[in-house]
Amino acid sequence: QVQLVESGGGSVQAGGSLRLSCAAPALRYHMGWFRQAPGKERKFVAAISSFGTSTYYADSVKGRFTISRDNAKNTEYLQMDSLKLEDTAVYYCAADRSWQTFTQATGVPDYWGQGTQVIVSS
């Protein structure tokens, strides 16, 4: 069983920044982030290919969020800048063998973390 562990969530004022981390086993899977706001469906945020050569973002976070990974440390990151109130959600790390799972929503990622809360206040 693959276990993903997120960290780095917290509370921040609008316009501020947070960096989320996701520790994963030594996989060569594509990885990504999803988020779920209260009362809403879980939505895709960003993805990065297994060797970090490609990235993909939801329109709502383009230009503000940056996804990256350090395979030597088996860790994925989500740098979130210029945070808005609507970014408040539980953020989940995910991993899957298929890039299309993230870019074309062709299914649900195979592996998930437990989630980390991000609260953006005014």
N, C-alpha and C positions, 0 to 999 in steps of 0.2 A: 504494500500500500504506500503510495506516494503521499508525503505530508508536506504541505506548504505552510509557512508560518509568517504572517504579516506583522509589521511593527511600524511605529512612527505616526500613528494617528494622534489626534488631539483637537484642541480648540484654538482657533485663530480668528483674528478680526478680518473683515473683508479687505482685500488688497494685499493680504499677507501671503506667506509661503509655508508649505510643509513638504517634507519628503517621506514617502512611504518606502518601506523595504519589504522584500519577500524572500525568505530563505527557502531554498529547495534542495533536494538531493542532486547529485551530479548527473543531471539529465541533459539531453540535447533536445529538449522540447521547445516549441514556440510558447511564449508566455504572454500574459496580458493582465489587464485590470478591468474589473467591472465595478459598478456601484449600485446601491439600492437605497433610495430615499424613503422615508416613512410613508407607508401607504401606496408605494409605487412599485413597478416591476424592476427587476434587476436589469441594468443596461450596460452595454459595452462602453469602455472608456478609451483604452489604448492597448496596443499589442506590439511585441518585438519578436523577430524571428530568432531561430535557435542560435545562430552565430552573431546576432545583433546587426545584421546588414540591412534589414528592412524594418520599418516602423509603420504603424497605422493608427490613426486617431479618430475619435468621434468628432464631428464638427463642433460640438459644444465646448471642446477643450483645446482645439487646435490653436497653437500660438501661445498657450498658457501652460500646458502640461508637457513634460518631456519624459519619455520612457527610456530606460537604459538597462543594461545588465553587465555584470562582471562574472563571467563564467569561471574564472579562477577562484572566486569566492562563492560560487553557486548562489548568487543573489541578484534579484531584479529590483529596480527602483522606479518610483514614480515621483518626479519633481513637480510639485504643483505651485505655480506662481499666480499672482493676480487673482487670488481666490474670491469667489462670489458666494453670496448667500445660497444660491441654488446648487452649489457644489457640496452642500451638507448631505452626507450619506454614510452608509457603511460601505467601505471599499474592500473588495475581494480580489485576491491574487488567483490566477488560474493558469493551468498548463495543459497543452494538448499537442498531439503529434501533427495535426493538420493546420496549416496556416489559414485555410478557408474557414475553419471554425470561427476564427476571429474576424476575418475580413469580409466574409459573406454570410456570417451567422448560419452556417450549415449544420448546426448542431450545438450541443452543450459541451464545454470543455471537460476533459476526463477528470481533472484534478482541481481541487479548490482549497483555499485557505479558510480560516475560521472567520475572517473579517476584522477590520479595524475601523473604529468610528472617527469620522472627520466632521467637526462642527465649525461652521463659519458664521460669525456673528457681526452685527453692524456696530 
